[in-house]
Amino acid sequence: MGRGKIVIRRIDNSTSRQVTFSKRRNGLLKKAKELAILCDAEAGVIIFSSTGKLYEYSNTSMKSVIERYNKTKEENHQLATPTSEFWQREAAMLRQQLQNLQENHRQMMGEELSGLSVKDLQNLENQLETSLHGVRVRKDEILIDEIQELNRKGNLIHQENMDLYKKVNLIRQENMKLCKKVYGNRDANGVSRSPLVANSLSINEDLHAPVHLQLSQPQQQNYEASGTTELGLQLHSQ
């Protein structure tokens, strides 16, 4: 059965505390010695007991280990200090720039102008006029581009209309040819007559107008061959 987990806290019993100190001290020194041998490291351990007794271990010399430690610590401190000071200066500079930009923005909006002199106000006015000029130039460029695009689209639409107009004219001409084929050429009076139907109604007359039949007298003609007389019917439309 495994050993239970030990709570890491101060041992109240002095005897137990001394026994635990001795065991863990020896274990710590043993681990430091193993680390130095296995990894070819320079190790030094210094321990003071609760009674003030000193225990130490070093695989070389405790003095050399301490001197090396102090030297390395000082070098690291010298390397870290300029870097820290550099970033501190950079942070202070950025904060100042941010503050200046915020102040300029408020002045551009017409706020916090009480502390400005006439010369400062004149400079601010010149800056605003320059900015306004740039804005107007950019706006004019955008409007010109939009007008050119609209003109281009208008030209395309006009060209499409011209093409449609040509197609409509071609269709009209084809319709006129078809009408000539169906109704034939106009007669001397300008009335279209169908070549297929003789004595028919004019195409310009109303087809739905009432038609009256009237009996007319036969015309006297000389029929030498047959010697007969015919009665004719005339159609009158009103």
HELIX and SHEET records of a PDB file:
HELIX    1   1 SER A   14  CYS A   39  1                                  26    
HELIX    2   2 MET A   62  MET A  108  1                                  47    
HELIX    3   3 VAL A  118  TYR A  183  1                                  66    
SHEET    1   A 2 GLY A  44  PHE A  48  0                                        
SHEET    2   A 2 LEU A  54  SER A  58 -1                                        
SHEET    1   B 2 VAL A 211  LEU A 215  0                                        
SHEET    2   B 2 LEU A 233  SER A 237 -1                                        
END                                                                             
